Amino acid sequence: QISPINGTVSCNSSLRFGLYHQHSADALDLTKSPLEYFSAKYPNLGFETEKWRGWIGKYGITGAAQTNPMHMLSDGIKSRVVFAEIAVKNPNMLLLDEPTNHLDMECIDALATAIKAFPGGLVLVSHDFRLINQVADEVWVCQNKNVTKWQGGIEDYKKTLMKANAKKVAKMLAVGK
């Protein structure tokens, strides 16, 4: 979706991306229920209604949430619809940008479990230290137009941020006196 400023991008022909960003739910057809949406968008899978019920039920979309128009559903349920759709596409690489927005703690924990079980590659952009702590093998920091690998875990990074912020606040308070 983004063209490189310079250089080239080449991908293996077998690469299948699963993309989630904080506005992914905006692309859903909110006039349809989740069942109608999946049935209409993926007829080639040949799923009957009961199979779709089971599929989206695995993502916590149950009961009336399966049959109500999506404009009536909470942002959290709409996010679950997006995750269910990503799974339908069977990606081997996930790009998740702020996936915990609109999710409750239970759903965040379920997302962490799913990420850990995912056999493919993952790029996660998040401010949710709890999620990062559960899933990240490496932490990369983006700042000052650079991306660098953090030498330590997310808790070490969090402590470093807290110290830096404390220094900034102390400096601001000293200037204000």
N, C-alpha and C positions, 0 to 999 in steps of 0.2 A: 504493500500500500504506500510505502515511502520509497522514493528513488534516492540512490546514493548521491552524495555531493560529488564524489570522485571515486574512481576505482570501479570494480565490477562485483556483482553478487551472483554466485552460481549455487544452485541447490540440486541435490540428488533428486532424480525424477520420482523416487519413492517417498519423498518427504511430504508429510501431511501435517499442517499446522492446526492446532487448536488455539484460537485467540479469544481471550477474555479481557475486556477493559471495563472501566466503571460505567460506561455508557452502552454496553452491549445490549442491555434489555430494551434500549430505545429502538432497536431494529426489529423487535418482535411485532407481529400483527396483533395489536391489542384488541381487535374486534373478535378474535377467535379464542376459543378455550385452548389449553395446552393439548388436549386430545385432537381437536380439529386442526390445530397448527401442525402437529407432527404428521398426522394422517395426510394432510394436503401437501406438505413440503417434501415428504419422503415416501411417496406411493410405491417407488421402485423396491422398497424393502419388503413389501407385501405383508406388513403386520396387520393383523385384525385388531379391533378395538381393545380386546382383552390383553393382547400382547403389548400394545402401547400403554395401557393402564399399568401393567407390571413394570414396564421400562421407566416411565416417569415416576412411578411410585418409589423406585429405588433412590430417587433424588428428593424424596420428602414431599412430593406433590401428590397429595392423597385427597380422597373425598370430593367435596364440592370444588376444591381448587383444580381438579382435573377437568371439570365441565363448565365452570364459570368463565366468562370472557376475561381475558388477561387484564383488561383495564380495571377490573374489580379486585385484582390480586395485589398483595403487598409487594414492595420492592424486593424483599427477600425471596418470595416465591418466584417472582420473575427471574431473579438471578439463578435460582435452581433450574428453571426452564432452560436458560442459556447453558448451564453446565450439562444438562441432559442432552442438549443439542450438540455440544462439543463432543460428548461421548459417542453419539450416533455416528459422527464423522470418523471415529477411530483414529485419532491423530497419533503420531509418534514423536511430536514435539509440541510442548505447551508454552505459550507466551501469556502470562497472567499479569495484568497491570491492575493493581489495587483490587484483588478479588474479594476482599473481606468487607468492602463497602456494602451496606444493607444486610449483612449476615449477622445472625445471633451467635452466641458462643457455641451452642451445640452444632450449628452448621459449620462454623469455623473449624471446630475439632474434626468434623466429618470430612471437610475439605483437606485438612492436614493428613488425615488417614489415607484419603484417596491419592494425594500427591505422593506420599511415601510409597504407596503400592504401584504407582504408575511406572511402567518399565521404560518409558522413553525419556527424552531430554526435557528440561524445564528451565525457563527463565522467569523468575518471579520478581516483580517490582512491587514493594509494599512498605508501608510505614507501620505495619502491624508486627511489633516485635515478638508477640506471642506466637504468631504463625511462623515467622522466620525462624524462631528458636526451635520449633517442632520439625521443620523440613529442610533447612539449609545445611548443605555440606560445606559451602563456601559463602563468604559475604564479600560483595564487591560494592565499593562506594563510588557514587557519582557526585563529583563536586568540582567547581572551578574548571569546567569543560574537560575534565579528565575522568577516566574510570580506572580504579586501582583495586587490586585484591587486598582485603583487610587481613592483616596477620593476627588472627584471633577469632573468637566467636562473636555472636551478636550481642551477648551480654557485655563483653569487653568494649564493643563499639558504643553501646548505650552509655556505659560509664564515662567513656571519653567525651561523648556529646554532652552529658550532664555537667562534667567539669568545665568544658568550653562555655556552656551557657551560663554557669555560675560566675565565671570570670567576666563575661559580657555584662551580666546584671550588676556585679560589683562595680565595674567600671562606669556603668550608667548612673548608679547611685552616687558614686564619688563625684561625677561631673555635676550632678544635680544639687550638691551641697553648697 
